[in-house]
Amino acid sequence: MESNLKYNRNGDYLIPNLAITEPAESLGKYGRMRKNYLKEHRPVLYNSLLLSEKLYPHLLEIDQTATARMERMMPELMKSEGVTESMKASNPMRWVGLMNNLKAQAEETILTELIHS
């Protein structure tokens, strides 16, 4: 199998010229969270994805999936808990508290299923 890698001689050692291309898009919150998780808890997988240049496409996919999942879950959770726009107008403090709880609940699901898996 022929390799396209170029090497530099450094004393008695041949060092490969490795260059990692930067992503075209910036990572969102969930992509960065997944990257940190892989780096800290799954270093072999992180390095494998990084060196094969599959890391950033993976992170972008996780970020897009998590964001879409959050956007689908929030209205469902709001409906199940009875959180409405009229509540927002009549009792804003209760509405904010409920929304914070629902967002934390949705994010916990996303973290468990997508980020920390």
N, C-alpha and C positions, 0 to 999 in steps of 0.2 A: 504494500500500500504506500503510495507516494504522499508525502506531506508537503504542504505549501508554506510551512514555517521557515523563516529565515533565522539564522543564529549569529550572534556576535561572540567573538572570542574574548574572554576576560581572564587573562592568565592562562591556566590550564583548563578552564571550564568553557563550555559553549552555553551561552545564555540565550533562550529563545526570545525573539522580538514579539512580545504579546501586546496587542493594542485592542482595547475594548471600546467599541463605538458607543457614544452617548445617545440616549433616547431622543427622538424628535419632540415628543410631548413630555411635559413635566408630570410627575406622579402626584396623585391626590392623596388624601388622608389615609385611605385604606391601603393603597399601594405602598406608601411609606411604612405603615404598620406591618404589612406582610414582609417587607424587606428587612426590617429590624428583627422580626420574629425568626426569619430564616437565618439571618446572620448570627443571632445569639443562640438559637436552639437547634438549628439544623445546618451547621456549617458545611457539611459535606455536600448536601443538596444545593446550598447557596453557591458554593464554589463551582460545582458542576454546571449549574445554570448560568453562572457568570461567565465561565470560560467557554461555554458553547454559544454564548450570546443569546440565550433564551430567557435570561433573567428579566430584562425590561419588558419584553412582550408578555411574560407571565404576570409581572406586577401590574401592567396596564390592564390586562384582562381581569385580574382580581379586583382592581380599583373600580372598573366599569361595572362588573357584576355586583359588587357590594353596594355601590351607589344606586344602581337600579333596584336592587333588593330592598334597600332602605326606602326608596320612593314608593315601592309597592306595599311595604309593610305598614308604614305610618298611617295611611288612610284606613286600612283594615283595623288597626289597633284603636284608632280614634273612634271609629264606628262602634267597635265592641265595648268601649268604655264610655260611650255617650258624650264624647267631647265634640262640641259644635261651635260654629261661629257665634251663635247667640250667647253661649256661655262665655266666649271671649269678651263680648261686649258687656254682659251683665256681671260677671265675676272674673275679672282678668287674673287675679292672683291664683285662684283655683285652677284656671285654665293653664297658666304657665307651669304650675306644679305638676299637673297631669301630663302636659306635653313633655316636660323634662323626664318624668318617669317612663313614658311611652318610648321616648327616644333612647333612653338607657336600656330598656328592655329589648328594643330592636337591635341596638348595637351589640348587646351581649350575644344575641343569636348570630349576628354576622361574624363576630369575633370567633365564636365557637366553631361555626360551620365553614368559614372561608379563610380567616386569617391564621388561626392556630391549628390548622389541620395538615 
